[in-house]
Amino acid sequence: MLTIRLTRKGKKNQPFFRVVVIDKRRTASGGRAVEDLGYVDPLTKKRNFKKDRILYWISKGAKPSATIHNYLVSEKIIDAKKIKLTNISKKKSAEIAAASASAKAIADKPVAAPVEAKPAEEAKPAA
């Protein structure tokens, strides 16, 4: 399966990334890419993408990585929502899932008809 992702180039402490189409099984650090589709320079914030070639590869079934997907959305090459990239611990994700499941269970319960309160027994008048 083909994927569109970043490959790191550049020197130590001077990262530079190429956007490439590559077989998903190849290592992230290297391997021969099918095609070079652009670059990202995080130090100068410069980005350049070949829009027509990216759209071509996506139409052929290549899947962009989450980071590339977000770059393509911000450059308006594709029309979609960004993917949240922050890592959540397993414990925190379990708590969120449990909370959402309980909230859904509460929302799915049928609402019972309100029970009318009976008036308290009238106090006997003192004689």
Secondary structure, DSSP 4 states (H G I P E B T S, - for coil): -EEEEEEEEEETTEEEEEEEEEETTS-SS----SEEEEEEETTTTEEEE-HHHHHHHHHTTPEEPHHHHHHHHHTTSS-SPPPP-----HHHHHHHHHHHHHHHHHHHSPPPPPPPPPPPPPPPPP-
